[in-house]
Amino acid sequence: MRTGLISKYSTHLIKIASEVAVGKKDKIIINGDDYDTLDGTAVRDYIHVSDLADIHLICGKHLIANGQSDILIVDMVLDIQLNRLLKTIIKYLKKK
């Protein structure tokens, strides 16, 4: 079963979580637990590839309509603490 990006040494949390879920890895290691967040772990911003594609289309239309490029900041307002994300994944997998 393919679980995302093909690489010998995974570094992406979703890929590693997928590998643990299918038994390719034994555990997930999270480095750092003293951040100024609710659970002490780092905060990450995630975006789905289809949302990113939509953003590219919108920016392309803007460029065509206005004849100039701009610098735009895209914020999906979906900051997720690592432990919270992992707990959600585990909860989901237990239902399967």
N, C-alpha and C positions, 0 to 999 in steps of 0.2 A: 504494500500500500504506500503510495506517495503522500508525503505530509508537508508539502510546501517546497520552499527553496531547496535545491539539491546541493548539499555541501557536506564535506567530511566532518567538519566541526561546526555545529549550529551555534549561533549567537542570538538569534531572535526568539523572544519569549514565546510567541504563539507557536513557532516551529518546535521549540523544545517541549512545550506542553503537549503538542500533538504527538511527538515521539514518545513521551512518557505514556500517553494514553494508549498507544498501540504497542507498547512494550519494547520499543527500540532503545529507550534509556530508562535507568532506574529511578532517577530523581531530578528535581529542578533545584538549582542552587541560586538563591537571591543574595547578592552581595549588598550589604548596607541595610541597617535597620534603625538608623538614628537621624533620619531626615525629619524635617518639620512638617510631617503629614499625620493624618489620623492613625495610621498603623506603622509609621516609621519607615516605610519603604518609599522608593523613588516614585515619582509620578510620570506617566508616559501619556502621550497623545496618540490615539489610533485613528486611522481613517480607512474605510473600505475602498478597494480599487475602483469600484463603479462610481463612488462619490468623487474620487480623484479624476476619473474620466469626465464626469459631468462638469467639474470645475474647469478642466481644460477646454471643453466645448464653450462654456460661458465666456471664458477669457478670449477664446478665438473670435467669438461673435463680437465681443467688446472691441477687439483690435480692428476687426473689419469695419465696424460701424463708426469708430472714432478716428481711425487712421493713425493711431499712436499706441505705443505700449505703455503700460503703467506697472508699478510694483504693487502687488496686492498681497495681503496677508490672509491666509485661509486658516481659520480656527474653527474646528468642529465642536469646540466646547465639550470635549469628551475626555477630559483628563482622568486617568484611571491609576490608582495606586496598585502596585504589583501584587501584593497579597490579596487585595480585593478581587483583582482579575483572576488569580489562581483559584480562589475560593469559588468564584462563579463557574469556572471551568470544571472543577471537581464536582460541584453540585449538579451541573448539567450531565456530566458523565455518569454519575450515580443513578440518574433517571433512565439511562439507556440500558 
